[in-house]
């Protein structure tokens, strides 16, 4: 497969403090951080995450109907430039399957059903479909299940990869399987950390990615005695992104 031309274009900084969004060109903010918020916030380009991982881990399902998430999208879409809202998917890691008591195929089916229901809500915002699975062939099967829902050149999330950051080859295999089947798709990687982002191939196969690894890194440093570090300081995020840009394989990065 010719990989030329597949260069990651943009990187979204995951933020748990919404007011920090103003400091970044592209922010990634969970709806879970917005539900109790009273006022709008300053932001440029941003992506709204559905909070799927936290929600499924806590409840084993979505406690609210799709219409509630759609209402949140409508409520916040006038803040800055909301590029996309991520659909409400079902992760396929073993511990998530144990949490729901369902199979990979069940989670794939539910992910599509939730996506269809959200589309019917007509939010006026691009809804990012999410491919789910665990083995590479799972994702290919999910592509087939989506069928013509995934238009040519669609921007599509790749789920169940954030817990595999320590093994970039596993992530590469998943992305390659998807790109081999549908080279036109623009892929988004959720929750990637430095190890995965150190793979030139991962970066080449992704259009966009997000990460909150900066906060974990800062909290870990503070735990080990560096009291100057804080997982709540947006400057930590800025430094972390700079460090990613300066990695040995930085030639594959083209952050806009």
Buried (B, 14 or more C-beta within 10 A) or exposed (E): EEEEEBBBBBBBBBBEBBEBBEBBBBBBBBBBBBEEEEEEBEBBBBBBBBBBBEBBEEEBEBEEEBEEBBBBBBBBBEBBEBBBBBBBBBBBBEEBBEBBEBEBBBBBBBBBEBBEBBBEBEBEBEBBBBBBBBBBEBBBBBBEBBEEEBEEEBBBBBBBBBBBBEEBEBBBBBBBBBBEBBEEBBBBBBBBBBBBBBBBBBBBBBBBBBBBBBBEBBBEBBEEEEEEBBBEBBEBBBBBBEEBEEBEBEEBBEBE
